[in-house]
Amino acid sequence: MKELFDGAVKFLEDDFEDYKDLYQSLKRHQEPHTLFLTCVDSRVVPNLITNSLPGDLFVIRNVGNIVPPYTQDSNLREGYLATTAAIEYALSILNIQNIIICGHSDCGACSAIYEDEEVLNRAPYVKKWVELLEPVKKKVLDLKPKSKIKRMWLTEQFNIEQQLENLMTYPFVEERFDRGELHIYGWYYIIPTGEIYNYNMITKEFKPIKKDENNPK
């Protein structure tokens, strides 16, 4: 913990000073332009991989970067309240203009859905949560991947696709998207190389993000 306490001091004495005016401008309100929904994995650092500043991103993190599908069932809705409430707040209160769902390589949640029941029983809350990935698991197993590596690669990418589909089940998301007021992206972040692949919802392909190559303005 010493490193974290020392880091807090360094932030106050050095890093904060570099952005003092920015922090002053943020003291009473926030106007983030992008909702960045990603995994809780400690290796995924949203502001670092997007080179963004405080106030730019409204970040939601959960196990497996999952978007629970929209439902009017109050019992189910309350079970996933933290994520759904944050999505609603981002759009209905903050008027966010962009959403990025960012998955990543070596994802523990994507691996967990293939674990033995005995393993998942040790973490019942995790077990309940990753049940939301069952549609992803079915799609992958239907393709009969020949190796665990291929299975994981497919699972992580299909997961991003599935969460984009789930996101579009929210009426307030679909309405804004159809009016052109909201832009939605799916990213696949490769931890050991730093590469990020963007999902094209028309061609249904992931392509690497490259400098000045068809990137949004």
C-alpha positions as CSV (number, residue, x, y, z in Angstrom):
1,M,0.0,0.0,0.0
2,K,2.9,2.3,0.5
3,E,3.2,2.9,-3.3
4,L,-0.4,4.0,-3.4
5,F,0.0,6.5,-0.5
6,D,3.2,7.8,-2.1
7,G,1.3,8.0,-5.4
8,A,-1.4,10.1,-3.8
9,V,1.2,12.6,-2.6
10,K,2.9,12.6,-6.0
11,F,-0.4,13.3,-7.7
12,L,-1.1,16.3,-5.4
13,E,2.4,17.7,-5.7
14,D,3.2,17.1,-9.4
15,D,0.4,15.7,-11.6
16,F,-2.4,17.8,-10.2
17,E,-0.4,20.9,-10.8
18,D,0.0,20.1,-14.5
19,Y,-3.8,20.1,-14.9
20,K,-4.8,22.5,-12.1
21,D,-6.9,24.7,-14.4
22,L,-8.7,21.8,-15.9
23,Y,-9.6,20.4,-12.4
24,Q,-10.8,23.9,-11.4
25,S,-13.1,23.9,-14.5
26,L,-14.5,20.5,-13.5
27,K,-15.3,21.3,-9.8
28,R,-19.0,22.0,-10.2
29,H,-20.0,20.0,-13.3
30,Q,-18.9,17.3,-15.8
31,E,-19.5,17.2,-19.5
32,P,-17.9,13.9,-20.7
33,H,-18.4,13.2,-24.4
34,T,-18.0,9.4,-24.2
35,L,-19.4,6.6,-22.2
36,F,-16.6,4.0,-21.9
37,L,-17.9,0.6,-20.7
38,T,-15.2,-1.9,-20.0
39,C,-14.0,-4.7,-17.8
40,V,-12.8,-4.4,-14.2
41,D,-9.6,-6.0,-15.2
42,S,-6.7,-4.1,-13.7
43,R,-4.7,-4.2,-17.0
44,V,-7.3,-2.1,-18.8
45,V,-6.8,1.6,-18.1
46,P,-9.4,3.7,-20.1
47,N,-7.8,7.1,-19.9
48,L,-4.4,5.6,-20.7
49,I,-5.3,3.7,-23.8
50,T,-7.4,6.6,-25.2
51,N,-5.0,9.3,-24.2
52,S,-7.9,11.2,-22.7
53,L,-8.1,13.8,-19.9
54,P,-10.1,14.0,-16.7
55,G,-13.7,14.9,-17.6
56,D,-13.6,13.3,-21.1
57,L,-14.8,9.8,-20.2
58,F,-17.8,8.6,-18.2
59,V,-16.6,5.1,-17.2
60,I,-18.6,2.0,-16.3
61,R,-16.6,-1.1,-15.3
62,N,-17.9,-4.5,-14.5
63,V,-16.8,-8.1,-14.8
64,G,-16.6,-8.9,-18.5
65,N,-17.8,-5.5,-19.9
66,I,-21.3,-6.8,-19.9
67,V,-24.4,-4.8,-20.8
68,P,-27.5,-6.6,-19.3
69,P,-30.3,-6.6,-21.9
70,Y,-33.1,-4.2,-21.3
71,T,-36.0,-5.7,-19.4
72,Q,-39.2,-4.4,-17.8
73,D,-39.1,-7.2,-15.2
74,S,-38.4,-5.3,-12.0
75,N,-36.7,-8.2,-10.3
76,L,-34.2,-8.8,-13.1
77,R,-33.7,-5.0,-13.6
78,E,-32.8,-4.5,-9.9
79,G,-30.3,-7.4,-10.1
80,Y,-28.3,-5.4,-12.7
81,L,-29.1,-2.0,-11.4
82,A,-25.6,-0.5,-11.1
83,T,-24.7,-0.9,-14.8
84,T,-28.2,-0.1,-16.2
85,A,-28.5,3.0,-14.0
86,A,-25.1,4.3,-15.1
87,I,-26.0,3.8,-18.8
88,E,-29.3,5.6,-18.2
89,Y,-27.5,8.5,-16.3
90,A,-24.9,8.9,-19.1
91,L,-27.5,9.3,-21.8
92,S,-30.5,10.8,-20.0
93,I,-28.7,13.2,-17.7
94,L,-25.3,13.8,-19.2
95,N,-26.4,13.6,-22.8
96,I,-23.4,11.5,-23.8
97,Q,-22.7,11.5,-27.6
98,N,-20.6,8.4,-27.9
99,I,-20.5,4.9,-26.4
100,I,-17.5,2.5,-26.5
101,I,-17.8,-1.0,-25.3
102,C,-14.3,-2.2,-24.8
103,G,-13.4,-5.9,-24.3
104,H,-9.9,-7.2,-24.1
105,S,-7.6,-10.2,-24.5
106,D,-7.2,-12.8,-21.8
107,C,-10.5,-11.9,-20.3
108,G,-11.3,-13.8,-17.1
109,A,-15.1,-13.5,-17.5
110,C,-14.9,-15.0,-21.0
111,S,-12.8,-17.8,-19.6
112,A,-15.1,-18.4,-16.6
113,I,-18.1,-19.5,-18.7
114,Y,-16.2,-22.6,-19.6
115,E,-15.2,-23.5,-16.0
116,D,-16.5,-26.5,-14.1
117,E,-19.6,-25.9,-12.0
118,E,-17.5,-26.6,-8.9
119,V,-15.2,-23.7,-9.7
120,L,-17.9,-21.2,-10.3
121,N,-19.8,-22.3,-7.1
122,R,-17.0,-20.7,-5.1
123,A,-18.0,-17.3,-6.4
124,P,-21.8,-17.4,-6.6
125,Y,-22.2,-13.7,-7.5
126,V,-19.7,-14.1,-10.4
127,K,-21.5,-17.2,-11.5
128,K,-24.9,-15.4,-11.6
129,W,-23.4,-12.4,-13.5
130,V,-21.6,-14.4,-16.2
131,E,-24.8,-16.3,-16.9
132,L,-25.4,-13.2,-19.1
133,L,-22.7,-14.6,-21.4
134,E,-24.6,-17.8,-22.2
135,P,-25.6,-16.6,-25.6
136,V,-22.0,-15.9,-26.4
137,K,-21.0,-19.3,-25.2
138,K,-23.6,-21.0,-27.5
139,K,-22.4,-19.1,-30.5
140,V,-18.8,-20.1,-29.9
141,L,-19.5,-23.8,-29.2
142,D,-21.7,-24.0,-32.3
143,L,-18.5,-23.2,-34.3
144,K,-16.6,-26.0,-32.7
145,P,-13.3,-24.2,-32.3
146,K,-10.3,-26.6,-32.4
147,S,-8.2,-25.1,-29.6
148,K,-8.7,-23.2,-26.4
149,I,-6.8,-20.2,-27.9
150,K,-9.3,-20.0,-30.8
151,R,-12.2,-20.5,-28.4
152,M,-11.1,-17.6,-26.2
153,W,-10.4,-15.3,-29.2
154,L,-13.9,-16.0,-30.6
155,T,-15.5,-15.6,-27.1
156,E,-13.9,-12.2,-26.4
157,Q,-14.9,-10.8,-29.8
158,F,-18.4,-12.4,-29.8
159,N,-18.8,-10.9,-26.3
160,I,-18.3,-7.4,-27.6
161,E,-20.8,-8.0,-30.4
162,Q,-23.3,-9.4,-27.9
163,Q,-23.0,-6.4,-25.6
164,L,-23.5,-4.0,-28.5
165,E,-26.7,-5.9,-29.3
166,N,-27.8,-5.8,-25.7
167,L,-27.2,-2.1,-25.6
168,M,-29.5,-1.5,-28.5
169,T,-32.4,-3.1,-26.6
170,Y,-32.6,0.0,-24.4
171,P,-35.3,2.2,-25.9
172,F,-33.5,5.5,-25.0
173,V,-30.3,4.1,-26.7
174,E,-32.0,3.0,-29.9
175,E,-34.0,6.3,-30.2
176,R,-30.9,8.4,-29.9
177,F,-28.9,6.1,-32.3
178,D,-31.7,6.2,-34.9
179,R,-31.8,10.0,-34.8
180,G,-28.0,10.2,-35.3
181,E,-27.5,11.7,-31.9
182,L,-25.4,8.8,-30.6
183,H,-22.4,7.0,-32.0
184,I,-21.7,3.4,-30.8
185,Y,-18.4,1.5,-31.0
186,G,-17.0,-1.9,-30.0
187,W,-13.3,-2.1,-29.2
188,Y,-11.1,-5.2,-28.7
189,Y,-8.0,-4.3,-26.8
190,I,-5.0,-6.6,-27.0
191,I,-3.1,-6.3,-23.8
192,P,0.4,-7.6,-24.7
193,T,0.7,-5.5,-27.9
194,G,-1.4,-2.4,-27.2
195,E,-3.4,-2.8,-30.3
196,I,-7.1,-1.9,-30.4
197,Y,-9.5,-3.3,-32.9
198,N,-12.7,-1.4,-33.8
199,Y,-15.9,-3.3,-34.7
200,N,-17.7,-2.4,-37.9
201,M,-21.4,-3.0,-37.2
202,I,-22.2,-3.1,-40.9
203,T,-19.5,-5.6,-42.1
204,K,-19.3,-7.3,-38.7
205,E,-15.5,-7.2,-38.7
206,F,-12.9,-6.1,-36.2
207,K,-10.2,-4.0,-37.8
208,P,-7.1,-2.4,-36.1
209,I,-7.3,1.3,-35.3
210,K,-4.5,3.0,-37.2
211,K,-3.4,6.6,-37.5
212,D,-5.7,8.8,-39.6
213,E,-7.3,5.7,-41.3
214,N,-11.0,6.2,-41.5
215,N,-11.2,7.3,-37.9
216,P,-14.1,9.5,-36.8
217,K,-13.4,13.2,-36.7
